[in-house]
């Protein structure tokens, strides 16, 4: 199977976006990186499941939020925002790669 995107590249670019934004600077860098790594893996797996079906933002958000709660339960108050920002940053990453198709 052909890779959708390079997970390590996505992790680095999305982490850079979070760092530039600065809203999660209260987290230890390794905590934020672990959360992003988990979210990238969940998103990647979801995209692989899709086949020709459209990307369901509600479905993936639920999966991301669950993974974030498992990875960073101590930051429960901030995880909705973390997932929202992640989705925005991942979308931009995929747009930059030229792999997003809008319907």
LOVOVEX-818169 format. One line per field, with one value per residue: residue number from 1; residue in one letter; x, z, y negated of N, C-alpha, C in turn. Coordinates in steps of 0.2 Angstrom, whole numbers, plus 2048, in hexadecimal, padded with zeros to 3 digits. Example, Ala and Ser with C-alpha at 12.3 -4.5 7.8 and 13.67 -1.06 7.14 Angstrom:
2
pos 1:2 .
code A:S .
n.east 842:840 .
n.up 827:823 .
n.north 81C:80B .
ca.east 83E:844 .
ca.up 827:824 .
ca.north 816:805 .
c.east 842:840 .
c.up 827:827 .
c.north 810:800 .
***
This chain:
103
pos 1:2:3:4:5:6:7:8:9:10:11:12:13:14:15:16:17:18:19:20:21:22:23:24:25:26:27:28:29:30:31:32:33:34:35:36:37:38:39:40:41:42:43:44:45:46:47:48:49:50:51:52:53:54:55:56:57:58:59:60:61:62:63:64:65:66:67:68:69:70:71:72:73:74:75:76:77:78:79:80:81:82:83:84:85:86:87:88:89:90:91:92:93:94:95:96:97:98:99:100:101:102:103 .
code X:X:X:X:X:X:X:X:X:X:X:X:X:X:X:X:X:X:X:X:X:X:X:X:X:X:X:X:X:X:X:X:X:X:X:X:X:X:X:X:X:X:X:X:X:X:X:X:X:X:X:X:X:X:X:X:X:X:X:X:X:X:X:X:X:X:X:X:X:X:X:X:X:X:X:X:X:X:X:X:X:X:X:X:X:X:X:X:X:X:X:X:X:X:X:X:X:X:X:X:X:X:X .
n.east 804:803:80A:800:805:814:817:820:824:818:816:821:81E:812:814:81C:813:80B:814:817:80B:80A:800:800:80B:80C:80D:818:825:827:81B:812:817:815:807:804:80A:802:7F6:7F8:7FB:7EE:7E6:7EC:7EA:7DC:7DA:7DF:7D6:7CB:7CA:7C1:7B8:7B2:7BB:7B6:7B4:7AE:7AE:7BC:7C0:7BB:7C2:7CF:7CE:7CB:7D7:7E0:7DC:7E0:7ED:7F1:7EA:7EB:7E9:7DC:7D3:7D7:7D7:7CE:7D0:7DD:7DB:7D3:7DC:7E6:7E0:7DE:7EB:7F0:7E8:7ED:7FA:7F7:7F1:7FC:804:7FD:7F3:7E6:7D5:7C8:7B6 .
n.up 800:7FC:804:80D:812:819:829:832:82D:82D:83B:83F:838:83C:84A:84A:846:851:85A:855:856:864:86E:876:87E:88B:88E:890:884:880:883:87B:86E:86F:870:863:85B:85D:859:84B:847:84A:841:835:834:833:827:81F:820:819:80B:7FD:802:809:814:824:82F:83C:840:840:849:855:857:858:864:86D:86D:871:87E:884:882:889:896:8A0:89C:898:897:88D:881:877:870:86C:863:85A:855:850:846:83D:83A:834:829:822:820:817:80D:809:804:7F9:7F8:7FC:7F8:7F3:7F5 .
n.north 806:7F5:7E7:7DB:7CF:7C9:7CE:7C9:7BD:7B7:7B6:7AE:7A2:79E:79D:792:789:788:784:777:771:771:773:77E:77E:780:78D:79B:79D:7AA:7B0:7AA:7AE:7BC:7BC:7B7:7C0:7CB:7C7:7C5:7D2:7D8:7D0:7D4:7E1:7E1:7DB:7E5:7EE:7E9:7EB:7E8:7E0:7D0:7C5:7C4:7B8:7B7:7C4:7C7:7BE:7C2:7CE:7C8:7C0:7CA:7D1:7C6:7C4:7D0:7CF:7C3:7C1:7B8:7AC:7A9:79E:797:79E:79F:793:796:7A1:79A:791:799:7A0:795:792:79E:79E:793:798:7A3:79C:794:79F:7A2:7AC:7AC:7AD:7A3:7A4 .
ca.east 800:806:809:7FC:80A:81A:814:825:824:812:817:825:81B:80C:817:81F:80D:809:81A:817:805:80B:7FA:801:812:80C:80E:81F:826:826:814:80F:819:812:800:804:80C:7FC:7F1:7FA:7FA:7E7:7E4:7EF:7E6:7D5:7DA:7E0:7CF:7C6:7C9:7BF:7B3:7B4:7BD:7B1:7B7:7AB:7B1:7C3:7C1:7B9:7C8:7D5:7CC:7CC:7DF:7E3:7DA:7E4:7F4:7F2:7E4:7EC:7E7:7D5:7CF:7DA:7D8:7C9:7D4:7E3:7D9:7D1:7E2:7EA:7DC:7E0:7F2:7F0:7E5:7F1:7FF:7F5:7F1:803:807:7F9:7F0:7DF:7D1:7C2:7B0 .
ca.up 800:7FC:80A:80C:814:81D:830:836:82A:830:842:83F:835:841:850:849:846:858:85D:852:859:86B:873:87A:881:892:88E:88F:87D:87E:884:875:869:870:86E:85C:858:85E:854:844:846:849:83A:82F:834:831:820:81B:820:815:804:7F8:806:80B:81A:829:834:842:842:842:84F:85B:858:85A:86A:872:86D:875:885:886:883:88D:89A:8A5:898:896:896:887:87C:871:86C:869:85E:854:852:84D:83F:838:838:830:823:81F:81E:812:807:806:800:7F3:7F8:7FE:7F2:7F6:7F2 .
ca.north 800:7EF:7E3:7D5:7CA:7CB:7CC:7C6:7B7:7B3:7B5:7A8:79C:79D:79B:78C:784:787:780:770:76E:770:774:784:77E:782:794:79D:79E:7B1:7B2:7A7:7B2:7C2:7BB:7B6:7C6:7CF:7C4:7C6:7D9:7D9:7CD:7D8:7E8:7E0:7DA:7EB:7F2:7E6:7ED:7E2:7DC:7C9:7C4:7C2:7B4:7B9:7CB:7C7:7B9:7C6:7D2:7C4:7BE:7D0:7D2:7C1:7C6:7D6:7CD:7BD:7C0:7B3:7A5:7AA:798:794:7A3:79D:78E:799:7A4:795:78E:79E:7A1:78F:792:7A3:79C:78F:79C:7A6:797:793:7A5:7A3:7B2:7AA:7AC:7A0:7A6 .
c.east 804:805:805:801:80F:818:81A:825:81E:813:81B:822:815:80F:819:819:80B:80E:819:810:806:806:7FB:808:812:80E:816:820:825:81F:810:811:816:80B:800:805:806:7F7:7F2:7F9:7F2:7E4:7E6:7EB:7DF:7D5:7DB:7DA:7CA:7C5:7C7:7B9:7B6:7B6:7B8:7B4:7B4:7AE:7B8:7C4:7C0:7BF:7CE:7D4:7CD:7D4:7E2:7E2:7DE:7EB:7F6:7EC:7E5:7EA:7E0:7D2:7D2:7DA:7D3:7CD:7DA:7E1:7D7:7D7:7E6:7E6:7DE:7E7:7F3:7ED:7E9:7F7:7FD:7F4:7F7:806:803:7F5:7E8:7DB:7CA:7BC:7AC .
c.up 800:802:809:80D:818:824:834:834:82D:837:843:83D:83A:848:850:849:84D:85C:85B:855:861:870:878:87D:888:893:88D:887:87B:87F:87D:86F:869:86E:866:858:858:859:84D:843:845:843:834:82E:831:82A:81C:81B:81B:80E:800:7FC:808:812:81F:82F:83B:845:844:848:855:85C:85B:862:86F:872:872:87C:888:887:888:892:89F:8A2:895:894:88F:881:876:86D:869:863:858:851:84E:846:83A:836:833:829:81F:81C:817:80B:804:802:7FA:7F3:7FB:7F8:7F5:7F2:7F1 .
c.north 7FA:7EA:7DD:7CF:7CC:7C9:7C8:7BE:7B3:7B2:7AE:7A2:799:79A:794:787:783:783:778:76D:76D:771:779:784:77F:789:795:79F:7A6:7B4:7B0:7AC:7B9:7C2:7BB:7BC:7CB:7CD:7C5:7CD:7DB:7D6:7D1:7DE:7E7:7DF:7E0:7EF:7EF:7E9:7E7:7DE:7D5:7C9:7C1:7BF:7B6:7BF:7CB:7C3:7BE:7CB:7CE:7C2:7C4:7D1:7CD:7C2:7CB:7D4:7C8:7BC:7BA:7AC:7A5:7A4:795:798:7A2:798:791:79D:7A0:793:793:79F:79B:790:798:7A2:798:793:7A0:7A2:795:798:7A5:7A9:7B2:7A9:7A9:7A2:7A0 .
***
